[in-house]
């Protein structure tokens, strides 16, 4: 995956400084597909290109905070991103192509083909193009499928600055490196424990189906109906009595008492990190346990 966002923060008045949560959610949904992707997870490639070094430092801090504190880190396989300072319009032409590309700044029309060529066949590109959040799927070596998703307003991509010699400064992405044996062992152990947890949950719930919580059906509350009757230019106002009106107060009081009784029963249980529990119960030295947990705080 490649993420590029060169239009942020450094250009006040030229657009919004940050992507809104709603737009990021829409972009994430657009990048999904029903076709199974190649195996990724911890063995994938995740590059982030950003023009401003201070934004990269902030991203590294947020990444470290996510790894240490987020419950999602232990629930899903995570491909840790590598951040590079530079302009995404100057990526070296010998770079590998990507399954997913997201650009967090407005792409000019003349750079559309450049961004599309970063994709593998079957890959998906999500970017703001001509004031529309656009999803482009590469269906063949020279075939594309384009869909306009949402009207947006992004700061534009910063144009490349050429050096004194007139040549652009190419952005060199991190080379593919083989993980250490220690890191591979940690990934394998965590993956095995997750499989055991899923098998135990499937056998406990029966075929892996979770039992849905049962909720008490709320009683329909009837309201009084006020009517106005028009009779030959005269207005006659009256209230139509309802037999249930007399018992409405008693019904409300009874409903309130029943809700108080059922409240403790419907209170959800606090989330449990089963992976952490399994790792801490292993007959291993404490430093090794916390290494398997990525030294997470919870």
C-alpha positions in Angstrom: 0.0 0.0 0.0 1.1 3.5 -0.7 -0.2 6.6 1.1 0.7 10.1 -0.1 -0.3 13.4 1.4 1.7 16.4 0.3 -1.0 19.0 0.5 -1.4 19.3 4.3 -0.6 21.8 6.9 2.1 23.9 5.2 -0.1 25.9 3.0 -2.7 27.9 5.0 -5.6 29.2 3.0 -5.1 26.7 0.1 -7.4 24.0 1.5 -8.2 22.1 4.6 -5.2 21.0 6.6 -6.4 17.6 7.5 -8.7 14.9 6.0 -11.9 14.7 7.9 -12.8 11.4 9.7 -15.8 11.1 7.4 -13.7 11.3 4.3 -11.1 8.9 5.6 -13.9 6.4 6.4 -15.3 6.8 2.9 -11.8 6.4 1.4 -11.2 3.2 3.4 -14.5 1.7 2.3 -13.7 2.6 -1.3 -10.3 0.8 -1.1 -12.0 -2.4 -0.1 -13.0 -5.1 -2.6 -14.9 -8.4 -2.5 -12.0 -10.1 -4.5 -9.5 -11.7 -2.1 -6.2 -9.9 -2.1 -2.8 -11.5 -2.0 -1.5 -12.4 1.5 -0.4 -9.3 3.3 -0.7 -8.6 7.0 2.7 -8.4 8.7 4.5 -9.5 5.5 3.0 -6.7 3.3 4.6 -3.5 2.1 3.2 -0.2 3.4 4.8 3.1 2.4 3.9 6.6 3.4 5.2 9.6 1.4 4.9 13.0 3.0 6.5 16.3 1.9 6.9 17.8 5.4 9.2 16.2 7.9 7.3 17.5 11.0 4.2 15.6 9.8 6.3 12.4 9.5 7.5 12.9 13.1 3.9 13.3 14.2 2.9 10.2 12.2 5.6 8.1 13.9 4.4 9.3 17.3 0.8 8.3 16.5 2.0 4.9 15.1 3.9 4.2 18.3 0.9 5.2 20.4 -1.4 3.0 18.3 0.9 -0.1 18.7 1.1 0.5 22.5 -2.5 1.2 23.3 -5.0 0.2 20.6 -7.1 -3.0 21.1 -7.2 -3.5 17.4 -3.5 -4.2 17.2 -4.0 -7.6 18.8 -7.2 -8.4 16.9 -5.9 -8.0 13.3 -2.7 -8.5 11.4 -0.9 -5.2 11.0 1.6 -4.1 8.3 3.7 -1.4 9.9 4.2 1.5 7.6 7.5 3.0 6.6 7.6 6.8 6.2 9.6 8.7 3.6 10.1 12.5 3.2 9.6 13.7 -0.3 7.1 14.6 -3.0 4.9 11.7 -4.2 5.1 13.1 -7.8 8.9 12.3 -7.7 8.8 8.7 -6.8 11.6 6.7 -8.5 10.3 5.1 -11.7 11.8 1.7 -10.7 9.6 1.4 -7.6 7.3 -1.6 -7.3 3.6 -1.2 -8.0 0.9 -1.4 -5.2 -2.4 -3.1 -4.5 -3.8 0.0 -2.8 -2.9 3.7 -3.2 -4.4 6.6 -1.3 -3.6 10.2 -1.9 -4.7 12.7 0.8 -4.3 15.8 -1.4 -6.0 17.1 -4.5 -4.4 15.5 -7.7 -4.2 17.7 -10.7 -5.6 16.3 -13.9 -2.2 16.2 -15.6 -0.9 13.9 -12.9 -3.8 11.4 -13.1 -1.9 8.9 -15.4 1.1 9.1 -13.1 -0.9 8.1 -10.1 -2.7 5.3 -12.0 0.6 3.8 -13.1 1.5 3.2 -9.4 -1.1 0.4 -9.3 -0.9 -3.3 -10.0 -3.5 -4.9 -12.2 -6.5 -5.4 -9.8 -5.2 -2.6 -7.6 -7.4 0.3 -6.3 -6.4 4.0 -6.2 -8.5 6.5 -4.1 -7.7 10.2 -4.6 -9.3 13.6 -4.8 -9.6 14.4 -8.5 -11.4 17.5 -9.8 -13.1 18.1 -6.5 -14.4 14.5 -6.3 -13.2 11.7 -4.2 -12.4 9.2 -7.0 -12.0 5.4 -6.9 -9.9 4.0 -9.8 -9.5 0.2 -10.3 -6.9 -1.1 -12.7 -8.7 -4.0 -14.5 -5.9 -4.7 -17.0 -2.5 -3.5 -18.2 -4.1 -0.5 -20.0 -7.7 -0.7 -18.7 -9.3 1.3 -15.9 -12.6 1.6 -14.1 -13.4 5.0 -12.6 -16.1 5.9 -10.0 -16.8 9.2 -8.5 -17.7 8.8 -4.8 -18.1 12.1 -3.0 -17.7 15.8 -3.5 -14.7 17.0 -1.5 -12.4 19.9 -1.1 -8.7 19.2 -0.6 -5.5 21.3 -0.8 -3.8 20.5 -4.1 -0.6 18.4 -4.4 2.5 20.6 -4.2 4.3 20.7 -7.5 7.9 19.2 -7.6 10.7 21.7 -7.2 13.6 21.0 -9.6 17.2 21.3 -8.5 19.7 23.8 -9.9 20.6 21.3 -12.6 17.0 21.2 -13.7 16.4 17.6 -12.6 13.8 16.6 -10.1 14.9 15.0 -6.8 13.7 11.4 -7.0 12.1 9.9 -3.9 13.8 6.6 -3.0 11.4 4.3 -1.2 12.7 1.9 1.4 14.1 -1.3 -0.1 12.5 -4.6 0.7 14.3 -6.2 3.6 14.1 -9.7 5.1 12.8 -9.7 8.7 15.0 -11.0 11.4 14.5 -14.6 12.7 13.4 -13.2 16.1 10.7 -11.0 14.4 9.5 -13.9 12.2 9.3 -16.1 15.3 7.2 -13.5 17.1 4.8 -13.2 14.1 4.5 -17.0 13.9 3.8 -17.5 17.6 1.2 -14.7 17.7 -0.5 -16.2 14.6 -0.6 -19.7 16.2 -2.2 -18.3 19.4 -4.8 -16.4 17.4 -5.8 -19.6 15.6 -6.2 -21.4 18.9 -8.4 -18.6 20.2 -10.6 -18.7 17.1 -10.9 -22.5 17.4 -11.9 -22.2 21.1 -14.4 -19.5 20.3 -15.9 -21.6 17.4 -16.3 -24.7 19.6 -17.7 -22.7 22.5 -20.4 -20.9 20.4 -21.1 -23.8 18.1 -20.0 -23.7 14.5 -18.5 -20.3 15.2 -21.9 -18.6 15.4 -22.2 -16.0 18.2 -25.3 -16.0 20.3 -27.1 -12.7 19.8 -28.2 -10.9 23.0 -31.9 -10.9 23.7 -33.4 -7.5 24.4 -36.8 -6.8 25.9 -39.3 -5.6 23.4 -40.3 -2.0 24.2 -44.0 -1.3 24.8 -45.5 1.0 22.2 -46.6 4.2 23.9 -49.8 5.7 22.7 -50.4 9.4 22.7 -53.6 11.4 23.0 -55.1 12.5 19.7 -56.4 16.1 19.5 -58.8 16.7 16.7 -60.3 19.8 15.1 -63.6 19.4 13.2 -64.7 21.9 10.5 -68.5 22.2 10.2 -69.8 24.8 7.6 -67.3 27.6 8.4 -67.5 26.9 12.1 -64.6 25.3 14.0 -65.3 22.8 16.6 -62.4 21.5 18.7 -62.6 18.4 20.9 -60.5 15.6 22.2 -61.3 12.1 21.3 -60.9 10.0 24.4 -58.9 6.9 24.2 -59.5 4.0 26.7 -55.8 3.6 27.2 -55.4 7.2 28.3 -56.5 6.4 31.8 -53.9 3.7 32.2 -51.1 5.6 30.5 -49.4 6.7 33.7 -49.6 3.3 35.2 -48.1 1.8 32.0 -45.2 4.2 32.0 -44.5 3.5 35.6 -44.6 -0.2 35.1 -42.3 0.1 32.0 -39.8 2.2 34.0 -39.6 -0.5 36.8 -39.1 -3.3 34.2 -36.3 -1.4 32.6 -34.6 -0.9 35.9 -34.8 -4.6 36.5 -33.4 -5.6 33.2 -30.7 -3.0 33.0 -28.0 -5.0 34.9 -28.7 -8.0 32.6 -28.2 -6.1 29.4 -25.0 -4.4 30.4 -22.2 -5.5 28.0 -19.2 -7.2 29.4 -15.9 -5.3 29.2 -13.7 -6.3 26.3 -11.2 -9.0 26.9 -7.8 -9.3 25.2 -7.6 -13.1 24.8 -4.3 -12.9 23.0 -2.7 -11.0 25.8 -4.1 -13.5 28.4 -2.7 -16.5 26.4 0.7 -14.9 26.0 1.0 -14.0 29.7 0.0 -17.6 30.7 2.8 -19.2 28.7 5.7 -20.7 30.6 8.2 -18.2 29.3 10.4 -15.6 30.9 8.7 -12.2 31.5 10.9 -10.2 29.0 10.0 -12.7 26.2 6.3 -12.5 27.0 6.4 -8.7 26.7 8.4 -9.0 23.5 5.6 -11.1 22.1 3.2 -8.4 23.1 5.3 -5.7 21.5 5.7 -4.2 24.9 2.1 -3.0 24.8 0.6 -1.4 27.9 -2.7 -3.3 27.7 
